[in-house]
């Protein structure tokens, strides 16, 4: 019995010591509608430094339409439905030794092929933005944040 | 739609616009394919100039070139001081003799003073010449180093991961806009980091 418990403990310890590449990476997609017309800026967006700088600060109003938590893995892409009927697809390509994650991002249109394949390397926790799509009288600003700011692979 | 003026676009490209003007230009660029094409043309032109400068520089053997220059300065023989003085004295004696004797007197006095100075500092003349020669070599080396530094400034940026300071920065590796056009730029953040932005132009 003691031997079985020891074996189980060793097995659990081995699972815990598996490399980070076997784990999923968490992230978040922010969908913002920015307009040049006067209006409020969502308080949740104010801590995002990049949105307070040019060219984003020329928009007079910003509405946070949705926040989508995503879980990325090499095996399957994460898909986020956008308010303009398109979908954003993110796939983890590589976990880099420095803590960053290389991901591929594409925006699909239902009736056409992917028109924006985008390969990017992202610092953990620092969002990057895909903007410019027109929607509801404004411009969609999509912020993609992968991992945590510590630069370590998130679990 | 009123397009960005050529001067303003040039200043924006060189990063010389005030923040408010730059934002305005950025906003226009985000929605104007024509101005974006002009900006891309500027970027390509600069890249071509940089590339051609690098190619030319890479084909030049600077050591051989400086060697030839040095050899040329040694072998080029012009009229000597004695020849020039002789010619000047001959011509002056023919036209205005006083023009010769007055400076000759001064020259004699100066020569006497020079001889006295040399005698008083005997032994230091050789060292002085060596010092002058050494300074000349140093000046030449500095010139070569300056040229090399100028070339180094035109070298392409370091490869990915070469600079450890940038290891945590976000960067766009590859973008394909397909049938659309777009722009990739970076927003500088307060902590010195930067955030990439991919802007799709939907005309």
Interface residues (C-beta under 8 A of the other chain):
Chain A: X49 X50 X53 X54 X55 X56 X57 X58 X98 X99 X100 X102 X113 X114 X115 X116 X117 X118 X119 X120 X121 X122 X123 X124 X126 X127 X128 X129 X130 X131 X132 X133 X134 X139 X151
Chain B: X19 X22 X23 X24 X26 X27 X30 X161 X167 X168 X169 X170 X171 X172 X173 X174 X175 X176 X177 X178 X179 X180 X182 X187 X188 X189 X190 X193 X195 X196 X197 X198 X199 X200 X201 X202
